[in-house]
Amino acid sequence: MTESLGESPGDGGAREPLAEVPREGAGPGADPGAAAEMPPESAPTLAGTSAVAVEIAGLTRSFGSKVAVSGLDLKVYAGEFFGFLGPNGAGKSTTIKMLCGLLRPDSGSAKVLGFDVERESLEVRRRIGVLPEESVLYERLTPLEMLSLVGRLHGLTHEQIRDRSGPLLDLMEIAAADRRKMVLDFSQGMRKKVSLACALLPAPRVLFLDEPFNGIDVVSVRGIREVLRDAVARGVTIFFSSHVLELVEKLCTRIAIIAQGKLQVLGTLSEVRSQAGLLPEASLEDVFVHVAGRSGAKRGTLEFLG
């Protein structure tokens, strides 16, 4: 790409995925909220203080009698590749929508880059990129037209839109002939690629990705993954939600797991293992199953199979 994502302040150094950094307060039964107050070792600093990119305090949202998010407290630091995990219906997408100003919380507060997501939603939207779980595209526009629309909404010049669109579509491996076809004719994977290109176009300082690789082929995933890693090294903050735990384990510096709208564990892989009371060799999948409360669920058998 001719321009780098998010030229925001940062140390510029490479970061190891899920670094094994022990911190005071970790251990079986430890309060994950305490970890939320402790910046990771790799977080860039401004004037000696870790810069907070996303700050959530007591965030709550219900739909009728269903509590989707319940009193969520969380801090994500600038330059983190942050994994936000949970089972289906845990409140992940609802949280991301509130952070992007797309959904109003019932109570609590959230800030992105220091801006309140309710009172200063326009300032937040100017500085973020969003890839929702479900593709939100104008189906009768082409990829080039979608990128032009997004670029103009973000105040980019014609030259900036042109210079960024080509490399983005190259990265997504969208052929030249497809760039002038309507999105209406695209597969789910192709639509996801266009949506991701739109999220990256304005060079956001914070990038919210909700299941970004669903339907995307392995070759494209590898290229996109490297671009995202490079962006984080340059100070971009990525808030990443996915059910592909192997990718989370490879990419993320810290992770949070929520269940039934509440934070269960938060930290590096070693820290969440400890908070879950599991052995050091436990995988992220082991931690996820343990804290999400699925391991003890009763399951019947399907006698007619086999």
C-alpha positions as CSV (number, residue, x, y, z in Angstrom):
1,M,0.0,0.0,0.0
2,T,1.3,3.4,-0.9
3,E,0.3,5.0,2.5
4,S,0.6,3.5,5.9
5,L,-2.4,3.0,8.2
6,G,-2.7,5.2,11.2
7,E,0.4,7.3,11.5
8,S,-0.3,7.8,15.2
9,P,2.4,8.1,17.8
10,G,3.9,4.9,19.0
11,D,7.2,3.2,19.6
12,G,7.2,1.6,16.2
13,G,8.7,-1.6,17.5
14,A,7.6,-5.1,16.7
15,R,5.2,-6.8,19.2
16,E,5.1,-10.4,19.9
17,P,1.6,-12.1,19.9
18,L,0.2,-12.8,23.4
19,A,3.5,-12.1,25.1
20,E,4.0,-14.2,28.3
21,V,4.3,-11.2,30.7
22,P,3.4,-12.1,34.3
23,R,1.9,-9.3,36.4
24,E,0.9,-8.8,40.0
25,G,-2.7,-9.9,40.6
26,A,-2.8,-12.8,38.2
27,G,-3.9,-16.1,39.6
28,P,-6.8,-18.4,39.9
29,G,-9.9,-16.4,40.8
30,A,-8.1,-13.1,40.1
31,D,-10.4,-10.2,39.3
32,P,-10.1,-9.5,35.5
33,G,-11.0,-5.9,36.2
34,A,-7.7,-5.5,38.0
35,A,-5.9,-6.5,34.9
36,A,-7.9,-3.8,33.0
37,E,-6.0,-1.2,35.0
38,M,-2.5,-2.5,34.1
39,P,-1.1,-1.6,30.7
40,P,0.8,-4.3,28.8
41,E,4.6,-4.0,28.6
42,S,4.4,-3.4,24.9
43,A,1.9,-0.5,25.1
44,P,3.5,2.7,23.7
45,T,3.8,5.6,26.1
46,L,3.2,9.3,25.9
47,A,5.1,11.4,28.4
48,G,5.8,8.2,30.4
49,T,2.1,7.2,30.6
50,S,0.5,4.5,28.6
51,A,-2.0,6.0,26.1
52,V,-5.5,4.5,26.3
53,A,-7.2,4.1,23.0
54,V,-10.5,2.5,24.2
55,E,-11.9,3.0,27.7
56,I,-15.1,1.3,28.8
57,A,-16.7,1.9,32.3
58,G,-19.8,0.1,33.5
59,L,-21.1,-0.3,29.9
60,T,-24.6,-1.9,29.9
61,R,-27.1,-2.6,27.2
62,S,-30.4,-4.6,27.3
63,F,-32.9,-5.7,24.6
64,G,-36.1,-6.1,26.5
65,S,-35.5,-8.6,29.3
66,K,-32.3,-9.8,27.7
67,V,-29.1,-8.2,29.1
68,A,-26.6,-8.3,26.3
69,V,-23.8,-6.4,28.0
70,S,-23.6,-6.0,31.8
71,G,-21.4,-3.5,33.6
72,L,-18.4,-4.0,31.3
73,D,-15.1,-2.4,32.3
74,L,-12.2,-2.5,29.9
75,K,-9.1,-0.5,28.8
76,V,-7.3,-1.1,25.5
77,Y,-4.0,0.6,25.0
78,A,-2.7,2.4,21.9
79,G,-0.8,0.0,19.6
80,E,-2.5,-3.1,20.9
81,F,-3.8,-6.0,18.8
82,F,-6.6,-6.7,21.2
83,G,-8.7,-9.9,21.0
84,F,-12.3,-9.7,22.2
85,L,-13.8,-13.1,22.5
86,G,-16.9,-14.9,23.6
87,P,-19.5,-17.5,22.6
88,N,-22.4,-16.7,20.4
89,G,-24.7,-14.2,22.1
90,A,-22.1,-13.1,24.6
91,G,-22.4,-9.4,23.7
92,K,-19.4,-8.9,21.5
93,S,-21.1,-7.3,18.5
94,T,-23.3,-5.2,20.8
95,T,-20.2,-3.9,22.5
96,I,-18.5,-3.0,19.2
97,K,-21.6,-1.3,18.0
98,M,-21.7,0.9,21.2
99,L,-18.0,1.7,20.8
100,C,-18.6,2.9,17.2
101,G,-21.6,5.0,18.1
102,L,-24.0,2.8,16.3
103,L,-25.9,1.7,19.4
104,R,-26.6,3.7,22.6
105,P,-25.8,2.1,25.9
106,D,-28.4,2.0,28.7
107,S,-25.8,3.1,31.2
108,G,-22.1,3.4,31.6
109,S,-19.7,5.2,29.3
110,A,-17.1,4.6,26.6
111,K,-14.3,6.7,25.1
112,V,-12.3,6.1,22.0
113,L,-9.1,8.1,21.7
114,G,-10.4,10.3,24.5
115,F,-13.7,11.1,22.8
116,D,-17.0,10.1,24.4
117,V,-18.8,7.8,22.0
118,E,-22.2,9.4,22.8
119,R,-21.5,13.1,23.1
120,E,-18.6,13.2,20.6
121,S,-19.7,10.4,18.2
122,L,-18.7,12.4,15.1
123,E,-15.1,12.9,16.4
124,V,-14.9,9.1,17.1
125,R,-16.1,8.2,13.6
126,R,-13.6,10.4,12.0
127,R,-10.8,8.4,13.6
128,I,-11.9,4.8,13.4
129,G,-12.5,2.1,10.8
130,V,-15.2,-0.5,11.3
131,L,-15.8,-3.9,9.8
132,P,-19.1,-5.2,11.2
133,E,-19.9,-8.9,11.4
134,E,-22.5,-8.6,8.6
135,S,-21.5,-6.8,5.5
136,V,-23.1,-3.3,5.1
137,L,-22.6,-2.3,1.5
138,Y,-24.7,-0.5,-1.1
139,E,-25.2,-3.5,-3.4
140,R,-25.7,-1.4,-6.6
141,L,-22.3,0.2,-6.2
142,T,-19.1,-1.2,-7.5
143,P,-16.0,-1.7,-5.1
144,L,-14.4,1.4,-6.6
145,E,-17.6,3.4,-6.1
146,M,-17.9,2.1,-2.5
147,L,-14.4,3.2,-1.7
148,S,-15.0,6.6,-3.4
149,L,-18.1,7.1,-1.2
150,V,-16.3,6.2,2.0
151,G,-13.3,8.3,1.1
152,R,-15.5,11.4,0.4
153,L,-17.4,10.9,3.7
154,H,-14.0,10.9,5.5
155,G,-12.9,14.1,3.7
156,L,-10.2,12.4,1.5
157,T,-9.2,14.1,-1.7
158,H,-9.8,12.5,-5.1
159,E,-6.1,11.8,-5.4
160,Q,-6.0,10.1,-1.9
161,I,-8.9,7.9,-2.7
162,R,-7.4,6.9,-6.1
163,D,-3.9,6.2,-4.6
164,R,-5.3,4.1,-1.7
165,S,-8.0,2.2,-3.6
166,G,-5.8,0.4,-6.0
167,P,-3.4,-1.1,-3.4
168,L,-6.3,-2.0,-1.1
169,L,-8.1,-3.9,-3.9
170,D,-4.8,-5.5,-4.9
171,L,-4.3,-6.6,-1.3
172,M,-7.9,-8.1,-1.2
173,E,-7.1,-9.8,-4.6
174,I,-10.1,-8.3,-6.2
175,A,-9.5,-8.6,-10.0
176,A,-9.6,-5.5,-12.2
177,A,-12.7,-6.8,-14.0
178,D,-14.5,-7.2,-10.6
179,R,-13.8,-3.7,-9.5
180,R,-16.4,-2.3,-11.8
181,K,-19.0,-5.0,-11.1
182,M,-21.9,-4.3,-8.6
183,V,-21.5,-5.7,-5.2
184,L,-24.9,-7.3,-5.7
185,D,-23.1,-10.0,-7.8
186,F,-20.4,-10.8,-5.2
187,S,-20.1,-13.8,-2.9
188,Q,-20.0,-13.4,0.9
189,G,-16.2,-13.6,0.9
190,M,-15.9,-10.9,-1.8
191,R,-18.3,-8.6,0.0
192,K,-16.2,-9.1,3.2
193,K,-13.1,-8.1,1.3
194,V,-14.8,-4.9,0.0
195,S,-16.0,-4.1,3.5
196,L,-12.5,-4.5,4.9
197,A,-11.0,-2.3,2.2
198,C,-13.6,0.4,3.1
199,A,-12.6,0.1,6.8
200,L,-8.9,0.5,6.0
201,L,-9.2,3.3,3.4
202,P,-9.3,6.3,5.8
203,A,-6.2,5.1,7.6
204,P,-7.9,4.8,11.0
205,R,-6.2,5.1,14.3
206,V,-8.5,2.5,15.8
207,L,-9.8,-0.4,13.8
208,F,-12.8,-2.5,15.0
209,L,-12.9,-5.8,13.3
210,D,-15.9,-8.2,13.9
211,E,-15.2,-11.6,12.3
212,P,-13.1,-10.0,9.6
213,F,-11.9,-13.3,7.9
214,N,-15.2,-15.1,7.5
215,G,-15.5,-16.4,4.0
216,I,-12.1,-15.0,2.9
217,D,-9.7,-17.5,1.3
218,V,-6.4,-18.5,3.0
219,V,-4.1,-16.7,0.6
220,S,-5.9,-13.4,1.1
221,V,-6.0,-13.9,4.9
222,R,-2.2,-14.2,5.0
223,G,-1.7,-10.9,3.1
224,I,-4.3,-9.0,5.2
225,R,-2.8,-10.4,8.4
226,E,0.6,-9.0,7.6
227,V,-0.8,-5.6,6.8
228,L,-2.7,-5.5,10.1
229,R,0.5,-6.5,12.0
230,D,2.4,-3.7,10.3
231,A,-0.4,-1.3,11.2
232,V,-0.1,-2.2,14.9
233,A,3.7,-1.8,14.7
234,R,3.0,1.8,13.5
235,G,0.7,2.5,16.5
236,V,-2.7,1.6,15.2
237,T,-5.0,-0.1,17.7
238,I,-7.0,-3.1,16.5
239,F,-10.0,-4.3,18.4
240,F,-10.5,-7.8,17.0
241,S,-13.4,-10.2,17.5
242,S,-13.2,-13.7,16.1
243,H,-14.1,-17.3,16.7
244,V,-10.9,-18.4,14.9
245,L,-8.9,-18.9,18.1
246,E,-5.7,-20.0,16.3
247,L,-5.6,-16.5,14.6
248,V,-6.3,-14.7,17.8
249,E,-3.5,-16.6,19.5
250,K,-1.1,-15.7,16.6
251,L,-2.0,-12.0,16.3
252,C,-3.2,-10.6,19.7
253,T,-1.1,-9.1,22.4
254,R,-3.9,-9.3,25.0
255,I,-7.3,-10.9,25.0
256,A,-10.6,-10.5,26.9
257,I,-13.3,-13.2,27.1
258,I,-16.8,-12.3,27.9
259,A,-19.8,-14.6,28.6
260,Q,-23.4,-13.6,29.2
261,G,-22.4,-9.9,28.8
262,K,-19.8,-10.0,31.6
263,L,-16.0,-9.9,31.5
264,Q,-14.6,-13.3,32.5
265,V,-10.8,-13.0,32.0
266,L,-8.4,-10.4,30.6
267,G,-4.7,-10.3,29.9
268,T,-2.0,-12.2,28.0
269,L,-2.4,-15.9,27.3
270,S,-0.4,-16.8,30.4
271,E,-2.5,-14.4,32.5
272,V,-5.9,-15.7,31.3
273,R,-4.7,-19.3,31.9
274,S,-3.9,-18.3,35.4
275,Q,-7.2,-16.5,36.0
276,A,-9.0,-19.5,34.7
277,G,-7.0,-21.8,37.1
278,L,-5.6,-23.9,34.2
279,L,-2.1,-25.4,33.7
280,P,0.6,-23.5,31.7
281,E,0.2,-25.8,28.7
282,A,-3.5,-25.1,28.3
283,S,-4.4,-23.7,24.9
284,L,-6.5,-20.6,24.2
285,E,-9.3,-23.0,23.2
286,D,-9.1,-24.7,26.6
287,V,-9.3,-21.3,28.4
288,F,-12.2,-20.2,26.2
289,V,-14.2,-23.4,26.8
290,H,-13.5,-23.3,30.5
291,V,-14.5,-19.7,31.2
292,A,-17.4,-19.6,28.7
293,G,-19.0,-22.4,30.8
294,R,-19.6,-24.8,27.9
295,S,-17.4,-27.8,29.1
296,G,-20.0,-29.0,31.6
297,A,-23.1,-28.6,29.4
298,K,-25.1,-31.7,28.8
299,R,-25.1,-33.0,25.2
300,G,-27.2,-35.7,23.8
301,T,-26.2,-38.2,21.1
302,L,-27.7,-38.5,17.7
303,E,-28.2,-42.2,17.4
304,F,-29.3,-42.1,13.8
305,L,-25.8,-40.9,12.7
306,G,-23.4,-43.7,11.7
